[in-house]
Amino acid sequence: MSRSTESPAYAEHAASPAYTRPLDLTGRITGIGDEAAPGLVGQIAVARALGWNSLELRSLDGTALADLPEPAVREAAGRLHAAGLGVVCLDSRIGNWARPVTGPFSADLEELERLAAYGRILGCRSLRVMSWTDGGLPEEEWAAGAIDRMRRLARRAESLGVELLHENCAGWAGSDAARTLRLLAEVDSPALRVLFDTGNGVPYGYDAHALLAELLPYVAHVHVKDALPGDRPGEAVYTLPGEGTARVADCVRLLEEYGYRGAYSLEPHLAVVPHEGVRGEDAAGPFVRAARRLAALPLPAPTAVPETPARPAVDTGLLLHLLHTPTAGPLETGPGAPRLTAAALRSYATAAQRLGFGAVRLGAPDPSVVLREDTPAPVRRAVAADPAFLADQPSLVLRLGPELPRERTVMFNVHLDTVAGGEPPAFDGTRFTGRGAVDAKGPAVALLAGVAAAARARPDIGRDVAVLVQAVAGEEGGALGTFGTRPLVEAGWTGRLNVFCEPTGLRHLPRATAAATARITVAGEDAVDDRPEAGHNATVLLGFLAQHLAAALGRDASGAPPFTVCVAGLHTGTLHNKVHGTGSLLLNLAYATAEAGAAAERALVRALDAGLREFTARFSGTPPFARTAEDAARITRLEWEKRGLPALGPQPEWGDKLFAEAGFDRWPDDEPAFTCDAIWAEGLPDSFTTVFGPGSLDANRAHAAGEFVDLADLEAFADRTAALLTAFADDVRRRDEARHPVPAPTSVPTDLTEKAGTA
């Protein structure tokens, strides 16, 4: 139901610029590429000429998408992403006019499986489907068959993280709202929604605008075409948008008033009509004219505020799609492993755009921004070795609302890259499992639900308060945000309030440690097992140093700032019949302040020098290790993989008060913090930064086998996010009122009032 126009909330929302001027669909128009050109090169050229940021894909060079080999799809994804184009929908042949309900169902299942996999490569989880022609069956048998098939497809789509979009076109439920509603109800799946085409009512002989009015709550994607009725039933003469009888402008207005914020995808049928086998020679010309006409179509301002559907649920399908999409970076996996970070970010952006976000940045930083002294050595080596290292791991910035001053902005940071390994993704209705479930794809998806809930309840969120979302790569693998979060923060994509979404058990943590990583290497000579004394025994030396450093650095250094040491990987070799003369030992030194970090580095240098002296003294008289003892200091070297990184220190008091007002618990001061990308917000002026998210790094097995997160925890995080944004909006309003107080009304003396009344 629409809000009452008498309510204060309505008056406030209706006064916003979006409801006092004609609609502007800039950035939301796209189109089915093969109606512009058969090949991808031509499709991309038309999209770029029109200034689009995405395409809808159906075929390439006359071959249906599902029939393409995977290498061709990967090449297409690379070309699209290099051109700055996402993919909003994949047009399948599932249930279409060429597939009767009596035909082999295996073709539909196979196409679903293949397009789900291709969608992970392309960054798209939406598949256009229809509901099968009758195959000569009577209506009820046709209905039963179509519903049964769609139910089975939807159950599989749920497990794959795919969204089936049923078009009002050919098929049992294509032209009748009651049938579509029955299909949705009996299939009863979050993986089945509606694709509304403005022009299909003309050839099929029904009122598409009236059908839309009944299906509004279920519309997830829109096709735009217009037409005039043909000479005979079932025929249509396709026109530019606005020149036919499809009421395109009225349909758009109805969608916008309900709250639709997705894409409008052009399918003009001016030169290409696939189901009729029509393809003109110059498809691009009519397509471009239709696109420009749609962009210029007079769209009156809505006369009502958007409907407020039920609380936006955590999009379980989106999360499964992201869990199925491999995003562990090369620092985690090594070269050659599949990584689809760019595609995952585009899928995330598409979901966010449906909720009203705009994508304001998607790309990787220039190497000159990344390569500096405090960049971890593995990142510097990777950039030097592979020119595509950074390009393959871009980051995304989304914004809800206009660009506003930082004092009116909240920034959330989530990372979509993961550590390597993990089990196949799954969701049993209660719990998600799979790499990234809790760290941090699950929180990233729940965040969108929380922001959407806040914006729907409070019209000033997205108008007077802007929300930024940084969705980054490079948090894992030891990169510590140096090519993801750090460049975005330094470019100014921050707010007065900055929230880094990491597992904290729903307690906010206004501090973050940093870490220095030391590599101690031994570069000696090998020896055979029969003469161990002839070589250097790196295993014995590094093993001794590991124990010595653990004991020396684990003690509380009197008067020195505290730090935590992790004695990590030790490697020399795998052969049993050989003395290994080379090897390395890794240590991680976590600290809460820059001063503590510098103290940790000095303490390690002192402890290493002492350990080498002690090793020489202890083993110089032991023949198999005498040479190692004599040369220990010469063959041992300390190198820093990373050092000098900032730590997030104490935050302003006003932020703690804001979180308390929103009902948040605070991370106890005596409980250790952990390292995350929040360190790069240290020193931001007039801002408050904290870490907050569902689950626990250890209890939810974030970096171990069996990583999981419960849906209930994600829903709680979404609720807390909405509460936080509401509290921030209240704070903005209070600060505005304090700066610009409203004068109290001037009272009028009683005697003057009485005289005025008797004059």
C-alpha positions in Angstrom: 0.0 0.0 0.0 1.1 3.6 -0.7 1.8 5.8 2.3 -0.8 8.3 3.1 -0.2 11.7 1.5 -1.2 13.2 4.9 1.7 11.7 6.8 4.8 13.8 7.6 7.0 11.1 6.1 5.3 11.5 2.8 5.5 15.3 2.9 9.3 15.1 3.6 9.9 12.5 0.9 7.7 14.2 -1.7 9.7 17.4 -1.3 12.9 15.7 -2.4 14.3 16.5 -5.9 13.5 13.0 -7.2 9.8 13.8 -6.8 9.7 17.3 -8.2 11.2 16.8 -11.6 10.8 14.4 -14.5 12.4 11.0 -14.2 16.0 10.6 -15.4 17.0 7.1 -16.3 20.7 8.0 -17.0 22.9 5.1 -16.1 20.0 2.6 -16.0 19.4 2.0 -19.7 21.0 -0.9 -21.4 19.9 -3.3 -24.1 20.1 -6.8 -25.6 23.3 -6.6 -27.5 22.5 -8.9 -30.5 19.7 -6.5 -31.6 22.5 -4.0 -32.2 25.1 -6.2 -33.8 25.7 -9.9 -34.1 29.2 -9.9 -32.8 30.5 -8.8 -29.4 32.9 -6.2 -30.9 29.9 -4.4 -32.6 27.7 -4.8 -29.4 30.4 -3.2 -27.3 30.9 -0.4 -29.8 27.2 0.5 -29.7 27.1 0.3 -25.9 30.1 2.6 -25.6 28.7 5.1 -28.2 25.5 5.3 -26.1 27.5 5.8 -22.8 26.1 2.6 -21.3 27.6 0.7 -18.4 26.2 -2.7 -19.2 24.7 -5.1 -21.8 22.2 -7.9 -21.8 23.5 -11.0 -23.7 21.5 -13.4 -25.8 23.8 -14.6 -28.6 27.2 -13.9 -30.1 27.7 -14.2 -33.9 24.4 -16.1 -34.1 25.3 -18.7 -31.5 23.2 -18.8 -28.3 25.2 -18.0 -25.2 24.7 -21.5 -23.7 26.1 -23.1 -26.9 29.4 -21.2 -26.8 32.5 -23.0 -25.5 33.8 -21.8 -22.1 37.0 -20.2 -23.6 34.8 -18.0 -25.8 32.8 -16.9 -22.8 36.0 -16.1 -20.9 37.2 -14.0 -23.8 33.9 -12.2 -24.0 34.0 -11.4 -20.3 37.5 -10.0 -20.6 36.4 -7.8 -23.5 33.3 -6.6 -21.7 35.1 -5.8 -18.5 38.0 -4.1 -20.3 35.3 -1.9 -22.0 33.8 -1.0 -18.6 30.6 -3.0 -19.3 28.8 -5.3 -16.9 26.1 -7.9 -17.8 22.6 -7.4 -16.4 20.9 -10.6 -17.7 21.6 -13.7 -19.7 18.7 -14.6 -22.1 18.3 -18.3 -22.0 16.0 -20.4 -24.2 14.6 -22.2 -21.2 10.8 -22.6 -21.7 10.8 -20.3 -24.8 8.6 -20.4 -27.9 10.7 -23.2 -29.4 10.4 -25.5 -26.4 7.0 -27.1 -25.8 6.1 -28.4 -22.4 6.1 -31.9 -23.9 9.7 -31.6 -25.1 12.8 -33.0 -23.3 13.2 -31.2 -20.0 16.9 -32.2 -20.0 17.6 -29.4 -22.5 16.4 -26.8 -20.0 18.3 -28.3 -17.1 21.5 -28.5 -19.1 21.1 -24.8 -20.2 20.5 -23.8 -16.6 23.7 -25.5 -15.4 25.8 -24.0 -18.2 24.5 -20.5 -17.9 25.0 -20.6 -14.1 28.6 -21.3 -14.7 28.9 -18.7 -17.5 27.2 -16.2 -15.2 30.0 -16.5 -12.7 32.5 -15.7 -15.4 30.5 -12.7 -16.8 29.3 -11.4 -13.4 25.6 -12.0 -13.8 23.2 -14.3 -11.9 20.0 -13.4 -13.8 18.6 -15.8 -16.5 15.6 -14.9 -18.6 13.1 -17.8 -18.9 9.6 -18.4 -20.2 7.0 -21.1 -19.4 6.8 -23.4 -22.4 4.2 -23.6 -25.2 1.4 -26.2 -24.8 2.7 -28.9 -27.0 -0.9 -29.8 -27.8 -1.9 -30.4 -24.2 -5.2 -29.2 -22.7 -4.8 -26.1 -20.5 -4.7 -27.9 -17.1 -2.1 -30.4 -18.2 -0.1 -27.6 -19.7 -0.3 -25.7 -16.4 0.7 -28.7 -14.3 3.6 -29.4 -16.6 4.9 -25.9 -16.7 4.6 -25.4 -12.9 6.3 -28.7 -12.2 9.2 -27.9 -14.6 9.6 -24.4 -13.2 9.6 -25.7 -9.6 12.4 -28.2 -10.4 14.4 -25.5 -12.2 13.9 -23.1 -9.3 15.1 -25.6 -6.7 18.3 -26.1 -8.7 18.7 -22.4 -9.3 18.5 -21.8 -5.6 21.5 -24.1 -5.0 23.4 -22.4 -7.7 22.7 -18.9 -6.7 20.9 -18.2 -9.9 17.8 -16.0 -10.4 15.2 -17.1 -13.0 13.3 -14.1 -14.5 10.0 -15.2 -16.1 9.1 -13.0 -19.0 5.6 -12.0 -20.0 6.0 -13.6 -23.4 5.4 -17.0 -24.8 4.4 -19.8 -22.5 1.6 -20.8 -20.1 2.0 -17.9 -17.7 3.3 -15.3 -20.3 0.2 -13.2 -20.9 -2.0 -13.6 -17.9 -1.3 -12.0 -14.5 -3.4 -14.6 -12.7 -1.3 -17.5 -14.2 1.9 -15.7 -13.4 0.8 -15.2 -9.8 -0.2 -18.9 -9.6 3.2 -19.9 -11.0 5.0 -17.8 -8.5 2.9 -19.1 -5.6 3.1 -22.8 -6.5 6.8 -22.7 -7.3 7.3 -20.7 -4.1 11.0 -20.0 -4.6 13.1 -16.9 -4.0 14.9 -17.9 -7.2 11.9 -17.1 -9.4 10.9 -13.5 -10.2 9.4 -11.6 -13.1 10.9 -9.9 -16.2 8.4 -7.4 -17.5 8.5 -6.5 -21.2 6.6 -3.3 -22.0 5.8 -4.2 -25.6 4.8 -7.9 -25.5 1.1 -7.1 -24.9 0.7 -5.7 -28.4 1.4 -8.9 -30.4 -0.1 -11.2 -27.8 -3.2 -9.1 -27.4 -3.3 -8.1 -23.8 -2.9 -4.9 -21.7 0.6 -5.1 -20.5 0.2 -2.0 -18.3 -2.7 -3.7 -16.5 -0.6 -6.9 -16.1 2.3 -4.9 -14.7 0.0 -3.3 -12.1 -0.7 -6.8 -10.7 2.9 -8.1 -10.9 4.8 -5.0 -9.5 6.1 -6.7 -6.3 7.8 -9.4 -8.3 9.5 -7.4 -11.1 13.3 -7.7 -11.0 14.1 -6.7 -14.6 12.5 -4.8 -17.5 12.6 -5.0 -21.3 11.6 -2.0 -23.3 9.9 -2.2 -26.7 7.0 -0.5 -28.3 4.6 -1.5 -31.1 1.4 -0.9 -33.0 -1.0 -3.7 -33.7 -0.6 -5.5 -37.0 -3.2 -6.3 -39.6 -3.9 -9.7 -38.1 -4.1 -11.0 -34.5 -0.6 -11.9 -33.2 1.1 -9.4 -35.5 2.8 -6.2 -34.5 4.6 -3.3 -36.1 7.5 -2.4 -33.8 8.2 1.3 -33.3 10.5 3.6 -31.4 9.7 3.8 -27.7 6.8 6.2 -27.2 5.4 5.9 -30.8 3.3 2.7 -30.2 0.4 1.7 -28.0 2.5 -0.1 -25.3 2.3 2.9 -22.9 6.1 2.7 -22.3 6.2 6.0 -20.3 3.2 4.9 -18.1 4.8 1.6 -17.4 8.1 3.3 -16.4 6.2 5.7 -14.1 4.3 2.8 -12.5 7.5 0.9 -11.9 9.3 3.9 -10.4 6.4 4.8 -8.1 6.5 1.3 -6.8 10.2 1.5 -6.1 11.8 -0.3 -9.0 15.4 0.8 -9.3 16.8 -1.8 -11.8 17.8 -1.6 -15.4 15.6 -0.8 -18.4 16.9 -3.1 -21.2 16.1 -2.2 -24.8 14.8 -4.9 -27.0 13.3 -2.8 -29.9 12.7 -5.6 -32.5 13.2 -2.9 -35.2 15.8 -4.8 -37.2 16.1 -8.0 -35.3 13.1 -10.2 -34.3 14.6 -13.6 -33.2 11.5 -15.6 -33.0 10.5 -14.6 -36.5 14.0 -15.1 -37.9 14.3 -11.5 -38.9 17.7 -9.7 -39.0 18.2 -6.5 -41.0 21.5 -5.5 -42.5 21.9 -2.3 -40.5 20.8 -3.3 -37.0 22.9 -0.8 -35.2 21.2 2.3 -36.7 17.6 1.5 -35.6 18.9 0.2 -32.3 20.8 3.5 -31.5 17.8 5.5 -32.6 15.6 3.5 -30.2 18.0 3.9 -27.4 18.2 7.7 -27.8 14.5 7.9 -28.1 14.1 6.0 -24.8 16.7 8.2 -23.1 14.8 11.3 -24.3 11.3 10.0 -23.6 9.3 12.5 -21.5 8.8 10.7 -18.2 6.7 12.8 -15.8 7.6 13.0 -12.1 5.9 10.3 -10.0 2.8 11.4 -8.2 3.3 9.1 -5.2 6.2 7.9 -3.2 7.5 4.4 -3.8 5.8 1.5 -2.2 7.5 0.1 0.9 7.6 -3.7 0.5 8.4 -5.9 3.4 11.8 -5.6 5.0 14.5 -6.4 2.3 15.6 -9.9 3.1 19.2 -11.0 2.9 19.6 -12.1 -0.8 20.5 -15.8 -0.3 20.8 -16.3 -4.0 23.2 -13.5 -4.4 25.3 -14.9 -1.6 25.4 -18.4 -3.1 26.3 -16.9 -6.5 29.2 -15.1 -4.9 30.3 -18.1 -2.9 30.4 -20.1 -6.1 32.5 -17.4 -7.8 36.2 -17.9 -7.0 37.8 -14.7 -5.7 40.9 -15.9 -3.9 43.7 -13.7 -5.3 47.0 -14.9 -6.7 48.9 -14.1 -3.4 46.7 -16.9 -1.9 46.4 -19.4 -4.8 49.6 -18.8 -6.8 49.5 -18.3 -10.6 47.1 -20.1 -12.8 44.2 -20.6 -10.4 40.8 -19.3 -11.5 39.9 -15.9 -10.1 36.8 -14.0 -11.0 37.0 -11.0 -8.7 35.9 -8.5 -11.4 32.9 -10.7 -12.2 31.9 -11.0 -8.6 32.1 -7.2 -8.1 29.9 -6.7 -11.2 27.3 -9.1 -9.8 27.4 -7.3 -6.5 27.0 -3.9 -8.2 24.0 -5.1 -10.2 22.3 -6.3 -7.0 23.1 -2.9 -5.3 21.8 -0.9 -8.3 18.4 -2.6 -7.9 18.3 -1.1 -4.4 19.1 2.4 -5.6 22.9 2.5 -5.4 24.9 3.9 -8.2 28.3 2.5 -9.1 30.7 5.4 -9.1 34.0 3.6 -9.5 35.1 0.1 -10.6 38.7 -0.4 -11.4 42.2 -1.1 -10.2 44.7 1.5 -9.1 47.7 2.5 -11.2 50.9 0.7 -10.1 52.4 4.1 -9.2 49.8 4.4 -6.5 50.5 1.0 -5.1 54.2 0.6 -5.3 55.8 2.4 -2.4 58.0 1.7 0.6 55.2 0.5 3.0 53.7 -1.9 0.4 54.2 -5.5 1.4 57.0 -7.2 -0.5 54.7 -9.9 -2.0 52.6 -7.3 -3.6 55.6 -5.5 -5.1 57.0 -8.8 -6.4 53.6 -9.8 -7.9 53.1 -6.4 -9.7 56.6 -6.6 -11.1 56.1 -10.2 -12.3 52.6 -9.9 -13.8 51.3 -6.8 -15.5 47.7 -8.1 -15.1 48.1 -8.6 -11.3 46.3 -5.4 -10.4 43.9 -5.3 -13.3 42.5 -8.7 -12.4 41.7 -7.5 -8.8 39.7 -4.3 -9.1 37.7 -2.6 -6.4 34.2 -1.1 -6.5 32.7 2.0 -4.9 28.9 2.3 -4.7 26.9 5.3 -3.5 23.4 5.6 -2.3 22.2 9.2 -2.7 24.0 12.3 -4.1 27.6 13.2 -3.5 27.5 14.9 -0.1 30.1 16.4 2.3 31.9 13.8 4.4 30.1 14.9 7.5 26.9 13.6 5.9 28.3 10.4 4.7 28.7 6.8 6.1 31.2 4.5 4.5 31.0 0.7 4.7 34.0 -1.4 3.6 33.6 -5.1 2.6 36.1 -7.3 0.9 35.0 -9.9 -1.7 38.4 -11.6 -2.0 38.9 -14.7 0.2 41.6 -17.0 1.4 42.2 -20.1 -0.7 40.6 -23.5 -0.2 37.3 -24.4 1.4 34.4 -26.7 0.7 31.8 -26.4 -2.1 29.2 -23.7 -1.2 25.9 -24.8 0.2 22.9 -23.4 2.0 20.5 -25.6 4.0 18.0 -22.9 4.7 19.7 -22.0 8.0 23.4 -22.0 7.4 25.7 -21.1 4.6 29.0 -22.9 4.1 31.8 -22.1 1.8 34.8 -19.9 1.5 33.8 -16.3 2.2 30.6 -17.2 4.0 31.6 -15.1 7.0 34.8 -13.4 5.8 33.3 -11.5 4.1 30.9 -12.2 1.3 28.1 -13.0 3.7 28.4 -9.6 5.5 28.7 -7.9 2.1 25.3 -9.2 1.0 23.6 -8.6 4.4 25.0 -5.0 4.3 22.9 -4.3 1.2 19.8 -5.5 2.9 20.4 -3.4 6.0 21.1 -0.2 3.9 18.0 -0.8 1.8 15.8 -1.3 5.0 17.1 2.0 6.4 16.5 3.9 3.2 13.0 2.6 2.9 12.1 3.5 6.4 13.9 6.9 6.4 13.7 8.9 3.1 16.5 11.2 4.3 18.9 8.3 4.0 19.9 8.5 0.3 18.9 12.2 0.2 20.4 14.1 3.1 22.7 11.3 4.1 24.9 9.5 1.6 26.0 5.9 2.0 29.2 4.7 0.4 30.2 1.0 0.0 33.7 0.1 -0.8 33.7 -3.5 -2.1 37.4 -4.3 -2.4 40.0 -6.9 -3.4 43.3 -7.3 -1.7 42.4 -7.7 1.9 43.6 -11.3 2.1 46.9 -12.9 1.1 49.1 -10.5 3.0 48.2 -7.5 0.8 46.5 -5.8 3.7 44.5 -3.5 1.5 47.4 -1.8 -0.2 45.8 -2.1 -3.6 42.2 -2.2 -2.5 41.2 -0.2 0.5 44.2 2.1 0.8 43.9 3.8 -2.6 40.2 4.3 -2.1 40.6 5.9 1.4 43.4 8.1 0.1 41.3 9.2 -2.8 38.6 10.4 -0.4 36.0 7.7 -0.6 35.3 7.9 3.1 32.7 9.3 5.5 32.3 10.9 8.9 31.5 7.4 10.0 33.5 4.5 8.6 32.5 0.8 9.2 34.8 -2.1 8.2 32.6 -5.2 8.0 34.6 -8.0 9.6 33.4 -10.7 12.0 33.2 -9.2 15.5 30.2 -11.1 17.0 28.0 -7.9 16.4 30.1 -5.9 18.8 31.7 -2.8 17.4 35.5 -2.6 17.6 36.9 0.9 17.3 40.5 -0.1 16.8 42.6 -2.5 14.6 46.1 -3.8 14.9 48.6 -3.9 12.1 51.4 -6.4 11.6 55.0 -6.5 10.5 56.1 -9.8 8.8 59.7 -10.9 9.0 61.3 -13.6 6.9 64.5 -15.1 8.3 66.4 -16.9 5.6 69.4 -19.2 5.7 71.5 -19.4 2.5 74.0 -22.2 3.2 75.3 -25.3 1.3 73.6 -28.6 1.1 75.3 -31.9 2.1 74.6 -35.6 1.6 73.3 -37.6 4.5 76.6 -39.6 4.8 78.6 -36.4 5.5 76.2 -34.0 7.3 79.1 -32.0 8.7 80.2 -30.9 5.2 77.2 -28.6 4.8 75.0 -26.1 6.6 72.0 -27.5 8.4 69.3 -24.9 7.9 66.7 -27.1 9.5 68.6 -27.2 12.8 69.5 -23.5 12.7 66.0 -22.3 11.9 64.4 -24.7 14.3 66.6 -23.4 17.1 65.9 -19.7 16.1 62.1 -20.4 16.0 62.2 -21.6 19.6 64.6 -18.9 20.7 62.5 -16.1 19.2 59.2 -17.5 20.5 60.6 -17.5 24.0 62.4 -14.1 23.7 59.6 -12.2 22.0 56.8 -13.9 23.9 57.9 -12.4 27.2 56.6 -9.0 28.2 59.3 -6.5 27.5 59.5 -4.2 30.4 58.4 -0.7 29.5 58.1 -1.4 25.8 54.8 -1.0 23.9 53.0 -4.5 23.7 52.9 -6.5 20.6 52.0 -10.1 19.7 54.3 -12.6 18.0 53.2 -15.4 15.7 55.9 -17.8 14.8 54.6 -19.0 11.5 55.9 -21.1 8.6 59.3 -22.8 8.7 60.5 -24.6 5.5 63.8 -26.1 4.4 63.1 -29.3 2.4 61.3 -32.6 2.1 64.1 -35.1 1.5 65.2 -37.5 4.2 68.6 -38.3 2.8 70.0 -34.8 2.5 71.1 -32.0 4.7 69.2 -28.9 3.5 71.4 -25.8 3.5 68.7 -23.3 2.7 65.3 -22.4 4.2 63.2 -19.7 5.7 61.2 -18.9 8.9 58.3 -16.5 8.9 57.2 -14.4 11.9 54.2 -12.0 12.2 54.4 -9.2 14.7 51.0 -7.6 15.5 50.8 -4.3 17.2 48.2 -1.7 18.2 50.2 1.5 17.6 52.9 2.6 15.3 55.2 3.0 18.3 54.6 -0.6 19.3 55.3 -1.7 15.7 58.7 0.0 15.7 59.5 -1.5 19.1 58.6 -5.0 17.8 61.0 -4.6 14.9 63.8 -3.5 17.2 63.0 -6.4 19.6 63.2 -8.9 16.8 66.6 -7.6 15.6 68.0 -7.9 19.1 66.5 -11.3 19.7 67.8 -12.7 16.4 71.3 -11.4 17.1 71.2 -13.1 20.5 69.8 -16.3 19.1 72.6 -16.6 16.5 75.2 -16.1 19.2 73.6 -18.7 21.4 73.4 -21.2 18.5 77.1 -20.7 17.8 78.0 -21.2 21.4 75.9 -24.3 21.8 76.7 -26.2 18.6 80.3 -25.2 17.8 81.6 -28.3 19.6 79.1 -30.7 17.9 80.7 -32.1 14.8 77.6 -32.5 12.5 76.7 -28.8 13.1 80.1 -27.2 13.7 80.2 -25.6 10.3 76.7 -24.3 10.6 77.6 -22.8 14.0 80.7 -21.1 12.7 78.9 -19.5 9.7 75.5 -18.9 11.4 75.6 -15.1 11.4 77.0 -15.0 7.9 74.4 -17.2 6.2 71.4 -15.9 8.1 69.5 -12.8 6.9 66.5 -10.9 8.1 64.2 -9.5 5.5 60.9 -7.6 6.0 57.9 -8.8 3.9 55.9 -5.8 5.3 56.6 -3.2 7.9 55.7 0.4 8.9 52.0 0.0 8.4 49.7 2.2 10.5 47.3 0.8 13.2 43.9 2.1 14.0 44.1 3.9 17.4 41.5 5.3 19.8 38.5 7.0 18.1 36.5 10.1 19.1 34.0 9.8 21.9 31.1 10.9 19.8 31.2 7.7 17.8 30.9 5.5 20.8 27.9 7.6 21.9 26.3 7.2 18.5 26.8 3.4 18.6 25.4 3.2 22.1 22.4 5.2 21.0 21.8 2.7 18.2 21.9 -0.1 20.7 25.3 -1.6 19.9 27.6 -3.5 22.3 31.3 -2.4 22.3 34.2 -4.8 22.0 35.8 -4.9 25.5 39.0 -2.9 25.9 40.8 -5.9 27.5 40.1 -8.2 24.6 42.7 -8.1 21.8 41.8 -6.6 18.5 42.8 -8.0 15.1 44.3 -6.8 11.8 42.1 -5.7 8.9 41.9 -2.9 6.3 40.5 -0.5 8.9 44.1 0.5 9.6 44.0 2.8 6.5 41.4 5.0 8.2 43.8 6.0 10.9 44.3 9.7 11.1 41.2 10.6 9.1 40.1 14.0 10.4 36.7 14.5 12.1 35.7 10.9 11.6 35.0 7.8 13.6 36.1 4.3 12.3 35.1 1.0 13.7 35.0 -2.7 12.8 31.7 -4.5 13.0 30.2 -7.6 11.5 28.4 -10.9 12.2 30.1 -14.1 13.4 33.6 -14.7 14.6 36.8 -15.3 12.8 37.7 -18.3 14.9 34.3 -19.8 15.8 33.1 -19.5 12.2 36.3 -21.0 10.9 37.0 -18.0 8.7 40.4 -19.2 7.4 40.0 -22.9 8.1 38.0 -25.9 6.7 34.3 -25.6 7.3 33.8 -21.9 7.1 30.2 -21.0 7.7 27.7 -18.3 8.7 24.1 -18.6 9.9 21.4 -16.7 8.1 20.1 -15.5 11.4 23.5 -13.8 12.1 23.4 -12.1 8.7 19.8 -10.9 9.3 20.9 -9.5 12.7 23.8 -7.7 11.0 21.4 -6.2 8.5 19.1 -5.0 11.3 22.0 -3.5 13.2 23.2 -1.7 10.0 19.7 -0.2 9.6 19.7 0.9 13.2 23.1 2.5 12.8 22.2 4.5 9.7 19.0 5.7 11.4 21.0 6.9 14.4 23.5 8.6 12.1 20.6 10.3 10.2 19.2 11.5 13.5 22.6 12.9 14.4 22.9 14.7 11.1 19.5 16.3 11.7 20.5 17.4 15.2 23.7 18.9 14.0 21.7 20.8 11.3 19.3 22.1 13.8 22.1 23.2 16.1 23.7 25.2 13.2 20.4 26.6 11.9 17.9 26.8 14.8 14.3 27.5 13.8 13.1 30.7 15.5 10.3 30.3 18.0 7.0 31.9 16.9 6.5 35.4 18.2 3.7 35.6 20.7 1.0 38.2 20.3 -0.3 40.1 23.4 -3.8 39.2 24.4 -5.1 42.8 24.5 -4.0 43.4 21.0 -5.7 40.2 19.8 -8.9 41.3 21.5 -8.8 44.8 19.9 -8.1 43.3 16.5 -11.2 41.1 16.9 -13.5 44.0 17.7 -12.2 46.6 15.2 
